[in-house]
Amino acid sequence: MKKERGKRKFKDSYPNIDYFVHSVGRVDIGGDSMDPAFIRATDEGGNVWDSGKKVYKDLDSALEDLEKGLEKRVREVGR
C-alpha cells in the first residue's frame, strides 16, 4: 500500500498508545452490552485504564481518551 502524502503515522498521532502496545501491554477496542468500557488497556497485572464510556461519537475520540489515559502509565514504565 502506497503511503499518501500528508498522512500521519499512528505513532505520531498517538505516541503513548504506540509505545504501550509495543512494549507494555495491549488495547481492546469495542464492547458489548455487558461491558461498561468501549476501550481499555491491560498489561500483565490486569486493567491499566478503561474509558468508563460505552459509546463514543467516533474512534478518534476514543483513541484520544486512551492516549491521555496512558500518559501517566507510560511515564511510570520509563519511556
Residue frames as qw, qx, qy, qz and C-alpha x, y, z in Angstrom:
[[0.000, 0.889, 0.458, 0.000, 0.00, 0.00, 0.00],
 [0.421, 0.425, -0.007, 0.801, 1.44, 3.35, -1.03],
 [0.284, -0.542, -0.448, 0.652, 1.70, 5.99, 1.69],
 [0.180, 0.840, 0.369, 0.354, -0.26, 9.14, 0.88],
 [0.323, 0.254, -0.221, 0.884, 1.46, 12.46, 1.41],
 [0.314, -0.441, 0.069, -0.838, 0.11, 14.38, 4.35],
 [0.836, -0.371, -0.342, -0.217, -0.96, 11.26, 6.24],
 [0.209, -0.674, 0.600, -0.377, 0.49, 10.94, 9.73],
 [0.510, 0.078, -0.852, 0.088, 1.68, 7.67, 11.13],
 [0.664, -0.586, -0.433, -0.166, -0.22, 6.22, 14.07],
 [0.694, -0.304, -0.326, 0.566, 2.80, 6.58, 16.36],
 [0.214, 0.219, -0.001, 0.952, 2.98, 10.29, 15.56],
 [0.412, -0.496, -0.271, -0.715, -0.66, 10.86, 16.46],
 [0.804, -0.515, -0.035, -0.295, -0.79, 8.51, 19.46],
 [0.372, 0.573, -0.674, 0.279, 2.74, 8.03, 20.84],
 [0.406, -0.354, 0.676, -0.504, 1.65, 6.72, 24.24],
 [0.899, 0.141, 0.219, -0.352, -0.64, 4.08, 22.72],
 [0.731, 0.554, -0.399, 0.010, 2.05, 3.06, 20.25],
 [0.096, 0.538, -0.744, 0.383, 4.63, 2.64, 22.99],
 [0.624, -0.211, 0.542, -0.522, 2.19, 0.79, 25.26],
 [0.929, 0.224, 0.109, -0.273, 1.16, -1.84, 22.70],
 [0.699, 0.552, -0.432, 0.141, 4.74, -2.43, 21.55],
 [0.306, 0.451, -0.660, 0.518, 6.38, -2.53, 24.98],
 [0.257, -0.225, 0.609, -0.716, 3.91, -2.93, 27.84],
 [0.430, 0.219, 0.785, -0.389, 0.52, -4.48, 27.14],
 [0.126, 0.309, 0.779, 0.530, -2.47, -4.48, 24.84],
 [0.299, 0.174, 0.125, -0.930, -5.50, -2.40, 23.93],
 [0.174, 0.393, 0.899, 0.085, -9.03, -3.72, 23.47],
 [0.218, 0.151, -0.107, -0.958, -11.48, -1.68, 21.42],
 [0.526, -0.178, -0.592, -0.583, -15.19, -2.31, 21.17],
 [0.238, -0.110, 0.744, -0.615, -17.66, -3.58, 23.64],
 [0.312, -0.337, -0.821, -0.339, -20.93, -5.28, 24.20],
 [0.459, -0.651, -0.240, -0.554, -23.96, -4.73, 26.38],
 [0.820, -0.491, -0.259, 0.138, -22.24, -6.37, 29.36],
 [0.661, -0.028, -0.097, 0.744, -19.03, -4.31, 29.20],
 [0.107, -0.906, -0.284, 0.297, -19.01, -0.77, 30.64],
 [0.210, -0.704, 0.343, 0.585, -15.92, 0.31, 28.67],
 [0.734, 0.663, 0.024, -0.146, -15.60, 0.76, 24.90],
 [0.618, 0.601, -0.399, 0.313, -11.79, 0.94, 25.03],
 [0.696, -0.693, 0.186, -0.029, -9.28, -0.31, 27.59],
 [0.434, 0.636, -0.611, 0.184, -5.59, -1.00, 28.12],
 [0.892, -0.431, 0.097, -0.096, -4.29, -4.02, 30.03],
 [0.268, 0.652, -0.700, 0.118, -0.89, -5.39, 30.99],
 [0.492, 0.071, -0.855, 0.145, 0.34, -8.48, 32.87],
 [0.023, -0.075, -0.690, 0.719, -1.20, -7.15, 36.08],
 [0.156, 0.611, 0.763, -0.143, -4.63, -6.56, 34.56],
 [0.197, 0.864, 0.395, 0.244, -6.55, -3.41, 33.75],
 [0.459, -0.084, -0.071, 0.882, -4.39, -0.28, 33.41],
 [0.179, 0.258, 0.042, -0.948, -7.01, 2.11, 32.05],
 [0.174, 0.450, 0.832, 0.272, -10.56, 1.99, 30.76],
 [0.003, 0.346, 0.280, 0.895, -12.79, 4.62, 29.30],
 [0.101, 0.318, 0.681, -0.652, -15.78, 4.14, 31.57],
 [0.475, 0.415, -0.044, -0.775, -17.85, 5.01, 28.49],
 [0.676, 0.214, 0.706, 0.003, -19.84, 2.56, 26.38],
 [0.540, 0.699, 0.411, 0.227, -20.17, 4.85, 23.38],
 [0.287, -0.468, 0.183, 0.816, -18.01, 7.41, 21.59],
 [0.493, 0.718, 0.083, -0.485, -19.03, 9.64, 18.70],
 [0.739, 0.597, -0.310, -0.032, -16.09, 8.22, 16.69],
 [0.927, -0.086, -0.171, 0.324, -12.98, 6.09, 17.08],
 [0.400, 0.522, -0.221, 0.720, -10.67, 9.11, 17.12],
 [0.415, -0.676, 0.137, -0.593, -12.39, 10.38, 20.27],
 [0.936, -0.348, -0.019, -0.040, -11.88, 7.01, 21.97],
 [0.814, 0.209, -0.149, 0.521, -8.21, 6.92, 20.94],
 [0.102, 0.672, -0.190, 0.708, -7.67, 10.48, 22.19],
 [0.679, -0.618, 0.114, -0.380, -9.07, 9.49, 25.61],
 [0.971, -0.129, -0.033, 0.198, -6.83, 6.42, 25.69],
 [0.572, 0.507, -0.181, 0.619, -3.78, 8.47, 24.66],
 [0.200, -0.696, 0.243, -0.645, -4.37, 10.85, 27.58],
 [0.849, -0.448, 0.069, -0.271, -5.16, 7.99, 29.95],
 [0.951, 0.034, -0.085, 0.295, -1.94, 6.12, 29.16],
 [0.274, 0.818, -0.258, 0.435, 0.33, 9.14, 29.52],
 [0.475, -0.693, 0.439, -0.319, 1.00, 8.55, 33.24],
 [0.950, -0.122, 0.286, -0.011, 1.44, 4.77, 32.85],
 [0.776, 0.534, -0.066, 0.328, 3.95, 5.19, 30.02],
 [0.035, 0.814, -0.387, 0.432, 5.98, 7.63, 32.14],
 [0.725, -0.517, 0.380, -0.251, 5.94, 5.13, 35.04],
 [0.961, 0.051, 0.235, 0.135, 7.41, 2.33, 32.92],
 [0.528, -0.537, 0.319, 0.575, 10.25, 4.56, 31.79],
 [0.594, 0.599, 0.384, 0.375, 9.63, 5.81, 28.32]]
